[in-house]
Amino acid sequence: MHDELTLDRPAIQSAARRLEAGELVAFPTETVYGLGADAENPAAIAKIYAAKGRPSNHPVIVHLAPEADITYWADAIPPEARKLIAAFWPGPLTLILQRAKHIPDCVSGGQDSIGLRCPSHPVAQALLREFKAGKGGIAGPSANKFGHVSPTTAQHVRDEFGSEPGNPVDCILDGGQSQVGIESTILDLTRMATHGPVLLRPGHISADCIADVIGILPRTPDDAAPRASGTLESHYAPSTPVALVEADQLADIFHLLATAGRRIAVMSRGTPHLNGAVAQLGLPESPDGYAHDLFASLRTLDTAGADIILVESPPGGNEWQGVNDRLRRAAHDSTEVVSRLVKPDLK
């Protein structure tokens, strides 16, 4: 558990000094590992975009210490934001608010909004309190190349960026495996008067949990909603194609691919049960347990040398919304991959 983690104070202090000098630092949060830079330093933020290969119009989330003054970062803070902060911070909830004019717009992809959250991981909190004496913000998208599977351990970050000379991420704080395992819920509160709260990205904190606090169920995104992290149709994807398969079709599709001579990796809920897979993993039955293991499992199966990763579709329902969102995006570009592998002559 994170509350039993022994903090490496010298490493945290060194990382804070690096951030203050405009360098990049990978750090753990309860959701995934982040690639951090000084949120008020445009040159440092540019290093994040370069390291990740991230489009410059794709916003990053700013992480704040628990004691931070949110009014320094955002204008026109609605009362709903205050209620949600009291209920869920520190924790895996990002709020989209009106960006204060003195904050560089590079953190929001050129928009007039800003994504803010306060992580609960003790290493992240210690780093935020040490950085600029707790008054700074750390811009921190996930510490991986753009569109890849997010990292939930320090080793995942090393695997992503390598250890060769010139590696842009040579400072990684190790805080163990992330407890939540998928990125934060993102809620837009910039248009309360006209649209109310809008759920831009589902996560551990569900729409129902949000409604319990503010009395309003968040709406789904519209075309005019702010751009937000991790909301492109194709995202969180391993190199191996991913296909989502309904539980009652999994065995049949597996055998169809196997008959065609394909190498198949399988991810399912519960105990794996398909003989002949090059690799198969059974994830927990609960949505929280499944989310915790999801990205690490995709990374493991991606190294199995398979032609395809078959993923048994999890249940529906609000408690599975974050998991299903990540899997849908991971499988976005491989909708027809099963047909192509079974009959490669078909275009």
C-alpha positions in Angstrom: 0.0 0.0 0.0 1.2 3.5 -0.7 0.8 4.6 2.9 3.6 2.1 3.8 5.9 3.5 1.2 9.2 4.8 2.5 9.9 8.2 0.8 13.4 8.8 -0.7 13.7 12.4 0.4 17.1 13.1 -1.3 15.7 11.7 -4.6 12.5 13.8 -4.3 14.6 16.9 -3.5 16.8 16.3 -6.5 13.8 15.8 -8.8 12.3 19.0 -7.6 15.5 20.9 -8.4 15.5 19.3 -11.9 11.9 20.5 -12.4 12.8 24.0 -11.3 15.7 24.0 -13.8 13.4 23.2 -16.6 14.1 19.5 -16.9 11.7 16.5 -17.2 11.0 14.1 -14.3 8.8 11.0 -14.4 6.9 10.5 -11.2 4.3 8.1 -9.8 0.6 9.0 -9.2 -2.2 6.7 -8.0 -3.5 6.5 -11.6 -0.4 6.1 -13.9 3.1 7.5 -14.0 3.4 11.1 -15.2 6.0 12.9 -17.3 6.4 16.1 -15.4 7.6 19.6 -16.2 7.2 23.0 -14.6 3.7 24.1 -15.7 4.7 27.7 -15.9 7.8 27.1 -18.1 6.8 26.9 -21.8 10.3 25.6 -22.8 10.0 22.8 -20.3 6.5 21.9 -21.4 7.8 21.8 -25.0 10.2 19.1 -23.9 7.2 17.0 -22.8 5.6 17.3 -26.2 8.9 16.5 -27.9 9.7 13.5 -25.7 6.2 12.0 -26.2 5.7 12.9 -29.8 2.5 14.6 -28.6 0.5 17.0 -30.8 1.0 20.6 -29.5 -2.8 21.2 -29.4 -3.4 18.2 -27.0 -3.7 19.5 -23.5 -1.7 18.3 -20.5 -3.0 18.1 -16.9 -1.5 20.3 -14.2 -0.9 18.5 -10.8 -1.1 20.6 -7.6 -0.1 20.1 -4.0 -2.9 19.5 -1.5 -2.4 23.0 -0.1 -2.2 24.8 -3.5 -4.2 27.9 -4.1 -6.5 26.9 -7.0 -7.4 30.6 -7.7 -3.8 31.1 -8.9 -4.4 28.7 -11.7 -8.1 29.1 -12.6 -10.6 32.0 -12.9 -14.3 31.9 -12.3 -14.3 28.8 -10.1 -17.9 27.5 -9.8 -19.2 26.2 -6.5 -19.5 22.7 -8.0 -15.7 22.7 -8.3 -15.3 23.5 -4.6 -17.7 20.7 -3.7 -15.9 18.2 -5.9 -12.5 19.2 -4.6 -13.6 18.7 -1.0 -15.0 15.3 -1.9 -12.4 13.8 -4.2 -9.0 15.7 -3.8 -6.5 14.3 -3.4 -7.6 11.7 -5.9 -8.2 10.7 -9.5 -10.4 13.6 -10.6 -9.3 16.3 -13.0 -11.4 19.4 -13.3 -11.4 21.6 -16.4 -11.7 25.2 -15.4 -11.2 28.6 -17.0 -7.4 29.1 -17.1 -6.0 32.1 -15.3 -4.6 34.5 -17.9 -1.0 34.5 -16.5 -0.7 30.7 -16.9 0.8 29.7 -20.3 -1.7 28.4 -22.7 0.7 25.6 -23.8 -0.6 23.5 -20.9 -4.0 23.6 -22.5 -3.1 23.2 -26.1 -3.9 26.8 -26.8 -7.3 26.8 -25.2 -8.6 29.2 -22.5 -9.2 26.3 -20.1 -6.9 24.3 -17.8 -7.0 20.8 -16.4 -6.2 20.6 -12.7 -5.9 17.7 -10.2 -4.3 16.9 -6.9 -2.8 13.3 -6.9 -3.0 11.2 -3.7 0.2 9.2 -4.2 2.6 10.1 -1.4 5.6 10.4 -3.7 3.7 12.8 -6.0 2.5 14.8 -3.0 6.1 15.0 -1.6 7.4 16.1 -5.0 4.7 18.8 -5.4 5.4 20.1 -1.9 9.1 20.3 -2.5 8.8 21.8 -6.0 8.8 25.6 -5.6 7.9 25.2 -1.9 4.5 23.7 -2.9 3.4 26.7 -4.9 4.2 25.3 -8.3 2.3 23.1 -10.6 3.7 20.1 -12.5 2.3 19.5 -16.0 2.2 15.8 -16.2 0.7 13.7 -19.0 1.4 9.9 -18.9 5.1 9.0 -19.1 4.9 7.2 -22.4 5.1 7.9 -26.1 1.9 9.5 -27.4 -0.9 7.0 -28.0 1.0 4.1 -26.3 -0.1 2.1 -23.3 0.2 4.2 -20.1 2.9 3.2 -17.6 1.9 2.0 -14.1 5.5 1.2 -12.9 8.8 2.9 -13.1 10.1 0.0 -15.2 7.3 0.7 -17.8 8.7 4.2 -18.1 12.2 2.9 -18.6 10.9 0.4 -21.2 9.2 3.3 -23.0 12.0 5.7 -23.3 15.1 3.5 -22.9 18.3 4.2 -21.1 20.6 5.3 -24.0 22.5 8.5 -23.9 20.3 11.4 -24.8 17.2 9.8 -23.2 14.9 12.8 -22.4 13.7 11.1 -19.2 16.7 10.3 -17.1 15.1 11.1 -13.8 12.4 8.6 -12.7 11.0 8.5 -9.2 9.9 5.0 -8.3 6.7 4.7 -6.2 5.7 1.1 -6.9 2.8 0.1 -9.0 0.0 2.7 -9.4 -3.0 1.7 -7.3 -5.8 2.8 -9.6 -4.2 1.8 -12.9 -6.1 4.0 -15.4 -6.0 7.8 -15.8 -8.1 10.2 -13.9 -11.7 11.1 -14.6 -11.9 14.4 -16.5 -14.9 16.7 -15.8 -15.5 20.0 -17.7 -16.9 22.7 -15.6 -16.2 25.7 -17.9 -19.7 25.9 -19.3 -21.9 25.4 -16.3 -24.4 28.1 -17.3 -25.1 26.6 -20.7 -24.1 22.9 -20.6 -23.6 22.0 -16.9 -20.9 19.5 -16.0 -19.6 17.4 -18.9 -17.7 14.1 -18.5 -14.8 14.2 -21.0 -13.0 11.1 -19.9 -14.4 8.4 -17.5 -12.2 7.0 -14.8 -12.2 5.6 -11.3 -14.6 8.3 -10.1 -17.9 7.6 -11.9 -20.5 10.0 -13.2 -22.8 8.7 -10.4 -20.3 9.6 -7.8 -20.0 13.1 -9.2 -23.8 13.4 -9.3 -24.0 12.4 -5.6 -21.8 15.4 -4.7 -23.1 18.2 -7.0 -26.7 16.9 -7.6 -26.2 16.9 -11.4 -25.4 13.9 -13.6 -22.6 14.9 -16.0 -23.5 15.1 -19.7 -21.6 13.4 -22.5 -19.2 15.5 -24.6 -20.5 17.7 -27.4 -18.5 19.0 -30.4 -17.7 22.3 -28.6 -16.3 20.6 -25.4 -12.7 21.5 -24.5 -10.1 19.1 -25.8 -8.7 17.0 -23.0 -6.0 14.4 -22.4 -6.6 10.8 -23.5 -9.8 11.5 -25.5 -8.6 10.7 -29.1 -10.4 7.7 -30.6 -7.2 5.8 -30.9 -5.1 5.8 -27.7 -3.6 3.5 -25.0 -2.6 1.0 -27.7 0.1 -1.6 -27.7 2.0 -2.4 -30.9 0.2 -5.7 -31.2 -3.4 -5.2 -32.6 -6.1 -5.5 -30.1 -9.6 -6.9 -30.8 -12.5 -6.7 -28.3 -14.5 -9.9 -28.4 -17.8 -10.7 -26.6 -17.4 -13.5 -24.0 -19.7 -15.9 -25.8 -17.7 -15.5 -29.0 -14.2 -15.6 -27.6 -13.5 -19.4 -27.9 -14.9 -19.5 -31.5 -12.8 -16.5 -32.7 -9.8 -17.9 -31.0 -10.1 -21.3 -32.7 -10.8 -19.6 -36.1 -7.5 -17.6 -35.7 -5.6 -20.6 -34.5 -6.8 -22.7 -37.5 -5.4 -19.9 -39.7 -2.0 -20.4 -38.0 -2.1 -17.1 -36.1 -0.3 -16.6 -32.8 -2.8 -15.3 -30.3 -2.6 -13.7 -26.9 -5.7 -13.6 -24.7 -6.8 -11.3 -21.9 -10.0 -12.3 -20.1 -11.7 -12.0 -16.7 -11.1 -14.7 -14.2 -9.1 -17.9 -14.9 -7.7 -18.2 -18.4 -9.2 -21.2 -20.2 -8.0 -21.3 -23.8 -5.3 -23.8 -24.7 -2.8 -23.0 -27.4 -2.5 -19.2 -26.8 1.1 -17.9 -26.9 0.2 -16.0 -23.7 -3.0 -15.5 -21.7 -3.8 -13.5 -18.6 -6.8 -13.6 -16.4 -7.7 -10.3 -14.8 -9.7 -9.7 -11.6 -13.5 -9.9 -11.8 -14.0 -6.6 -10.0 -13.8 -3.3 -12.0 -11.2 -1.8 -9.6 -9.0 -4.9 -9.7 -9.3 -5.1 -13.5 -8.4 -1.4 -13.9 -5.4 -1.9 -11.6 -4.0 -4.7 -13.8 -5.1 -3.5 -17.3 -2.2 -1.5 -18.6 0.5 -3.8 -17.1 -1.3 -6.8 -18.7 -1.5 -5.1 -22.1 2.2 -4.4 -21.9 3.0 -8.0 -20.9 1.0 -9.4 -23.8 2.5 -7.0 -26.2 5.9 -8.7 -25.7 4.5 -12.2 -26.4 5.2 -12.2 -30.1 1.5 -12.6 -30.9 -0.3 -11.5 -34.1 -3.2 -10.3 -32.1 -4.4 -9.7 -28.6 -8.0 -10.9 -28.0 -9.6 -9.2 -25.1 -12.8 -10.6 -23.6 -15.2 -7.6 -23.4 -15.8 -6.6 -19.8 -19.4 -6.0 -18.5 -21.2 -2.8 -19.2 -22.4 -0.4 -16.4 -21.0 2.8 -14.9 -18.5 1.0 -12.7 -16.8 -0.4 -15.8 -17.0 2.8 -17.9 -13.4 3.8 -17.4 -12.0 0.3 -18.3 -14.3 0.0 -21.3 -13.2 3.5 -22.5 -9.5 2.5 -22.4 -10.1 -0.8 -24.2 -12.3 0.7 -26.9 -9.6 3.3 -27.7 -6.8 0.6 -27.6 -8.8 -1.5 -30.1 -9.9 1.4 -32.3 -7.6 0.8 -35.2 -8.1 -3.0 -35.2 -11.8 -3.4 -35.8 -11.3 -5.6 -38.8 -8.0 -7.2 -37.7 -9.6 -10.6 -37.1 -11.0 -10.8 -40.6 -7.6 -9.8 -42.1 -5.7 -12.4 -40.1 -8.2 -15.2 -41.0 -8.3 -14.2 -44.7 -5.2 -12.1 -45.5 -6.1 -11.9 -49.2 -9.1 -9.7 -48.3 -8.4 -6.0 -48.4 
